[in-house]
Structures are given as structure tokens and as C-alpha cells.
């Protein structure tokens, strides 16, 4: 028997069990996910995606601040923020310092 799938990896509709021996097939029932299980997996996947996106934003923001003279307004926009203030708050939450303080320490 070979199992691919999603219980640990967060897959929603990609779980499969392949039975190599026909004599074992009768012991493997066909099961469908219940609605609550799918909702739980979707929340799990959304949380992982949000964490990944935040990690990417932190890394890119630090790179831009350390290696370029990009303006704060432009950086906020590149990081997905509509204006600088929310970006500054997020950056301070991530690093404990403001973007401008971070930039001055990198030089």
C-alpha cells in the first residue's frame, strides 16, 4: 500500500491511497472528507501562506533597506502596503526597529 497525501502537508483534495495488492483492496474503504475537515485544512493552509508571505516581506524589506536608496513610500508599495504608516508598524513589529533606524544601522 502506498499513501500520498495531505493530512500532514495541508492538501485539501489531493489525498490518495494506492493499493498494490488486489487481495487487500476489500479492506480499504472509500472515504470522503467531511466538510469540517476541509475547513480545518483551509485554515491551516491560509495560516502557513500568511507566515510564508510575511517571511518573504521581511527578507525583501531588509534587503531593499540595506542595499538601496529606495524611498519609504516606494518600499511600502512594493511590500504590498497602500501607504507607509502600516508598513512602518509592521516592520517595527518584525524587527523591533523602524525602517529608517534599520537602514542607518546597515551603513
C-alpha positions as MATLAB code, in Angstrom:
seq = 'XXXXXXXXXXXXXXXXXXXXXXXXXXXXXXXXXXXXXXXXXXXXXXXXXXXXXXXXXXXXXXXXXXXXXXXXXXXXXXXXXXXXXXXXXXXXXXXXXXXXXXXXXXX';
ca = [
       0.000    0.000    0.000;
       1.253    3.477   -0.866;
      -0.210    6.682    0.553;
       0.161   10.167   -0.889;
      -1.282   12.988    0.754;
      -2.315   15.693    2.682;
      -3.029   15.092    6.284;
       0.344   16.482    7.352;
       1.022   18.610    4.279;
      -2.202   20.560    4.236;
      -3.531   19.182    0.948;
      -7.254   19.634    0.514;
      -8.255   17.399   -2.355;
      -5.070   15.517   -3.087;
      -5.060   12.567   -0.759;
      -4.720    9.164   -2.375;
      -4.071    5.627   -1.238;
      -2.814    3.176   -3.846;
      -3.305   -0.489   -3.081;
      -0.791   -2.654   -4.910;
      -2.316   -5.998   -3.994;
      -5.862   -6.694   -5.098;
      -6.499   -9.003   -2.119;
      -6.098   -6.010    0.242;
      -8.496   -3.821   -1.697;
     -11.611   -5.052    0.127;
     -10.140   -3.865    3.448;
      -9.642   -0.283    2.219;
     -12.919    1.646    2.250;
     -13.592    4.653    0.058;
     -13.879    7.673    2.317;
     -14.752   11.273    1.639;
     -13.600   14.194    3.699;
     -16.222   15.744    5.879;
     -16.956   19.426    5.483;
     -15.394   20.337    8.840;
     -12.156   18.578    7.912;
     -11.874   20.616    4.711;
     -12.494   23.866    6.564;
      -9.818   22.967    9.079;
      -7.329   22.232    6.299;
      -8.137   25.515    4.573;
      -7.444   27.459    7.789;
      -4.189   25.549    8.224;
      -3.108   26.337    4.657;
      -4.079   30.007    4.999;
      -2.017   30.346    8.183;
       1.002   28.752    6.514;
       0.647   31.002    3.470;
       0.362   34.116    5.647;
       3.503   33.167    7.573;
       5.390   32.494    4.334;
       4.285   35.820    2.860;
       5.393   37.663    5.996;
       8.810   35.948    5.924;
       9.267   36.993    2.289;
       8.217   40.571    3.058;
      10.667   40.795    5.985;
      13.549   39.488    3.882;
      12.820   41.760    0.931;
      12.309   44.828    3.102;
      15.641   44.254    4.859;
      17.374   43.696    1.517;
      15.945   46.872   -0.023;
      16.738   48.946    3.064;
      20.279   47.629    3.310;
      21.230   47.710   -0.361;
      19.386   50.614   -1.945;
      18.271   54.187   -1.508;
      14.636   53.366   -2.223;
      12.165   55.799   -0.667;
       9.957   54.553    2.151;
       6.786   55.215    0.124;
       8.092   53.074   -2.733;
       9.198   50.296   -0.397;
       5.833   50.222    1.358;
       4.118   49.889   -2.019;
       6.481   47.099   -3.113;
       5.761   45.226    0.123;
       2.025   45.348   -0.573;
       1.019   48.285    1.612;
      -1.060   51.177    0.287;
       0.792   53.733    2.415;
       3.937   53.901    4.581;
       2.407   54.012    8.096;
       1.103   50.416    8.175;
       4.380   49.204    6.673;
       6.405   51.049    9.337;
       4.262   49.474   12.092;
       4.663   46.004   10.566;
       8.422   46.432   10.122;
       8.766   47.552   13.742;
       6.757   44.515   14.863;
       9.023   42.232   12.797;
      12.383   43.710   13.754;
      11.879   45.890   16.828;
      13.082   48.963   14.928;
      11.739   51.348   12.307;
      12.809   51.012    8.661;
      14.875   54.203    8.826;
      16.653   53.102   12.009;
      17.350   49.743   10.373;
      18.749   51.471    7.280;
      21.049   53.738    9.288;
      22.429   50.746   11.229;
      23.204   48.917    7.984;
      25.548   51.657    6.847;
];
